[in-house]
Amino acid sequence: MTDVACVLDCRDKLGEGVIWDAEARCLWWVDVPRPARIQRLNPGTGDHQDWPVPEMVMSLSPRRDGTLLVASHHGLNVFDPRDGSLRRVAAPEADKPANRSNDGGTDARGRFWFGTMGNNIAEDNAYVAPAGGSVGSLYRVGPDMVPVRMDGPVGIANSTCWSPDGRTMYFADTMLGTIYAYDFDAEIGAIWNRRVFTTEGPGYPDGSCVDAEGFLWNARWEGACVLRFAPDGSLDRAFPIPASRVTCCCFGGDDLRTLYVTTSRLHLTPDELARHPQAGGLFALRPGPAGQPPNRFAGQVP
């Protein structure tokens, strides 16, 4: 079944960072702009909860104690859904106040990788040109909770995910319209040999995930679709989504065969909203392949 359904008409300004929490059997994602929210949905029961947070939030990783590691505007934090608290644990770019965090993902050894970028969302949620252009970086955070810069400069960091054999890591620079592949050493968390994976497709590459067959699924900002790319970078299939700004995707559900997709309605015109009235919603489809089991952050947070 490839029919797309809106499973939650949440009207997110900029829904992002969707992940599946297999132990809790729920989805987590964020609404980035102020007033920012961290959200959770149990697809089985339909129970939806959200928590307001004091700064923009972009990407998440569950931890075994029920909390989440969260990349936010000004650094890394621990979010506790039991009391709604967001506690800062690292600020790798405290010397760059014009930057913010963006997309992130957790590798099979429990290390969290996330990117930064020049902030393009003003206090009033208007879009602004990032100061300085490509001023972001790619970071790795291991069990010691020390962010290590792994690559850069980066324009708009997205699509952090891995091949099933753990030998390839993917990462996109949306500003350049390019998804890259790196050789990856899971044992030590090293990357090298960055090369272009693909520049193909409508719109711009946003968030991604990789299925159990090794195909990369990429949400397309301004492209109104999710694209499936073969391991050699060739386009395999396209799946239309009823929203122009498609932001992130992940496989979830007990069988990992439901693809969940976040979208945005920020700054859409009345005509655009009339064409896509559920823009900003959370969508789902059953395209066939299964996803990979999700990973959890393994670090011990002080």
Stockholm file with secondary structure:
# STOCKHOLM 1.0

chainA/1-302         MTDVACVLDCRDKLGEGVIWDAEARCLWWVDVPRPARIQRLNPGTGDHQDWPVPEMVMSLSPRRDGTLLVASHHGLNVFDPRDGSLRRVAAPEADKPANRSNDGGTDARGRFWFGTMGNNIAEDNAYVAPAGGSVGSLYRVGPDMVPVRMDGPVGIANSTCWSPDGRTMYFADTMLGTIYAYDFDAEIGAIWNRRVFTTEGPGYPDGSCVDAEGFLWNARWEGACVLRFAPDGSLDRAFPIPASRVTCCCFGGDDLRTLYVTTSRLHLTPDELARHPQAGGLFALRPGPAGQPPNRFAGQVP
#=GR chainA/1-302 SS CCCCEEEECCCCSBEEEEEEETTTTEEEEEECSSSCEEEEEETTTTEEEEEECSSCEEEEEECTTSCEEEEETTEEEEEETTTTEEEEEECTTTTCTTEEEEEEEECTTSCEEEEEEECCBCTTSCBCCCTTSSCEEEEEECTTCCEEEEEEEESSEEEEEECTTSSEEEEEEGGGTEEEEEEEETTTTEEEEEEEEECCSSSEEEEEEEBTTSCEEEEEETTTEEEEECTTSCEEEEEECSSSBEEEEEEESTTSCEEEEEEBCTTCCHHHHHHCTTTTCEEEECCSSCBCCCCCCCCCCC
#=GC SS_cons         CCCCEEEECCCCSBEEEEEEETTTTEEEEEECSSSCEEEEEETTTTEEEEEECSSCEEEEEECTTSCEEEEETTEEEEEETTTTEEEEEECTTTTCTTEEEEEEEECTTSCEEEEEEECCBCTTSCBCCCTTSSCEEEEEECTTCCEEEEEEEESSEEEEEECTTSSEEEEEEGGGTEEEEEEEETTTTEEEEEEEEECCSSSEEEEEEEBTTSCEEEEEETTTEEEEECTTSCEEEEEECSSSBEEEEEEESTTSCEEEEEEBCTTCCHHHHHHCTTTTCEEEECCSSCBCCCCCCCCCCC
//
